[in-house]
């Protein structure tokens, strides 16, 4: 599956109005995508026996949605693929 940098999109781009509670907006994206793909038994939420790619952020996006722009690390398929706190080595994709 492709990755969408959804945190960079304003709420109206999701078809949501700004008055939609943040908690609802943050849950709707992965759950709706999994349902559209008919994979809700495997994807869409963090639960035992489900596949989950994670984005850890600095701060609480429920209190400040802009915290989603402060990515600490990204985990895909059980491996950390981006670690904002790790020292960068010459030749890393992040340094190009």
C-alpha positions as a Python dict, from the first residue, in 0.01 Angstrom:
ca = {
    (1, 'X'): (0, 0, 0),
    (2, 'X'): (114, 352, -71),
    (3, 'X'): (180, 613, 192),
    (4, 'X'): (-8, 940, 206),
    (5, 'X'): (132, 1229, 403),
    (6, 'X'): (-213, 1295, 538),
    (7, 'X'): (-99, 1519, 821),
    (8, 'X'): (5, 1779, 566),
    (9, 'X'): (-347, 1801, 426),
    (10, 'X'): (-594, 2050, 571),
    (11, 'X'): (-910, 1895, 715),
    (12, 'X'): (-1130, 2006, 421),
    (13, 'X'): (-908, 1794, 191),
    (14, 'X'): (-1028, 1491, 387),
    (15, 'X'): (-1388, 1597, 335),
    (16, 'X'): (-1405, 1700, 701),
    (17, 'X'): (-1502, 2032, 845),
    (18, 'X'): (-1271, 2194, 1103),
    (19, 'X'): (-1526, 2141, 1380),
    (20, 'X'): (-1485, 1761, 1356),
    (21, 'X'): (-1325, 1646, 1682),
    (22, 'X'): (-955, 1567, 1640),
    (23, 'X'): (-996, 1219, 1790),
    (24, 'X'): (-1258, 1134, 1526),
    (25, 'X'): (-1045, 1269, 1241),
    (26, 'X'): (-737, 1073, 1355),
    (27, 'X'): (-935, 748, 1381),
    (28, 'X'): (-1135, 793, 1061),
    (29, 'X'): (-844, 791, 815),
    (30, 'X'): (-695, 446, 888),
    (31, 'X'): (-1029, 281, 968),
    (32, 'X'): (-1201, 413, 656),
    (33, 'X'): (-906, 315, 435),
    (34, 'X'): (-909, -39, 575),
    (35, 'X'): (-1285, -65, 522),
    (36, 'X'): (-1258, 60, 163),
    (37, 'X'): (-999, -210, 97),
    (38, 'X'): (-1213, -465, 286),
    (39, 'X'): (-916, -536, 511),
    (40, 'X'): (-1057, -408, 841),
    (41, 'X'): (-990, -748, 1000),
    (42, 'X'): (-617, -700, 927),
    (43, 'X'): (-562, -321, 918),
    (44, 'X'): (-700, 10, 1036),
    (45, 'X'): (-639, 2, 1410),
    (46, 'X'): (-376, -108, 1658),
    (47, 'X'): (-504, -436, 1799),
    (48, 'X'): (-361, -782, 1866),
    (49, 'X'): (-313, -987, 1547),
    (50, 'X'): (-347, -684, 1316),
    (51, 'X'): (-75, -538, 1097),
    (52, 'X'): (25, -188, 1203),
    (53, 'X'): (265, 71, 1068),
    (54, 'X'): (319, 339, 1330),
    (55, 'X'): (419, 704, 1336),
    (56, 'X'): (534, 832, 1675),
    (57, 'X'): (516, 1206, 1723),
    (58, 'X'): (642, 1456, 1977),
    (59, 'X'): (346, 1586, 2172),
    (60, 'X'): (-21, 1500, 2185),
    (61, 'X'): (-207, 1539, 1855),
    (62, 'X'): (-537, 1524, 2043),
    (63, 'X'): (-445, 1852, 2211),
    (64, 'X'): (-258, 2008, 1918),
    (65, 'X'): (-302, 1860, 1568),
    (66, 'X'): (27, 2026, 1463),
    (67, 'X'): (211, 1770, 1679),
    (68, 'X'): (171, 1538, 1379),
    (69, 'X'): (443, 1740, 1206),
    (70, 'X'): (694, 1655, 1481),
    (71, 'X'): (768, 1296, 1378),
    (72, 'X'): (1004, 1109, 1613),
    (73, 'X'): (1007, 775, 1431),
    (74, 'X'): (821, 567, 1174),
    (75, 'X'): (783, 191, 1206),
    (76, 'X'): (687, -20, 903),
    (77, 'X'): (656, -397, 902),
    (78, 'X'): (805, -409, 1253),
    (79, 'X'): (1119, -215, 1157),
    (80, 'X'): (1205, 147, 1234),
    (81, 'X'): (1248, 309, 892),
    (82, 'X'): (1289, 667, 1013),
    (83, 'X'): (1432, 769, 1348),
    (84, 'X'): (1447, 1146, 1391),
    (85, 'X'): (1667, 1106, 1698),
    (86, 'X'): (1927, 882, 1534),
    (87, 'X'): (2248, 1036, 1403),
    (88, 'X'): (2249, 1057, 1025),
    (89, 'X'): (2526, 886, 832),
    (90, 'X'): (2666, 994, 504),
    (91, 'X'): (2469, 830, 223),
    (92, 'X'): (2145, 788, 422),
    (93, 'X'): (1836, 871, 219),
    (94, 'X'): (1745, 1139, 476),
    (95, 'X'): (2067, 1329, 410),
    (96, 'X'): (2027, 1344, 33),
}
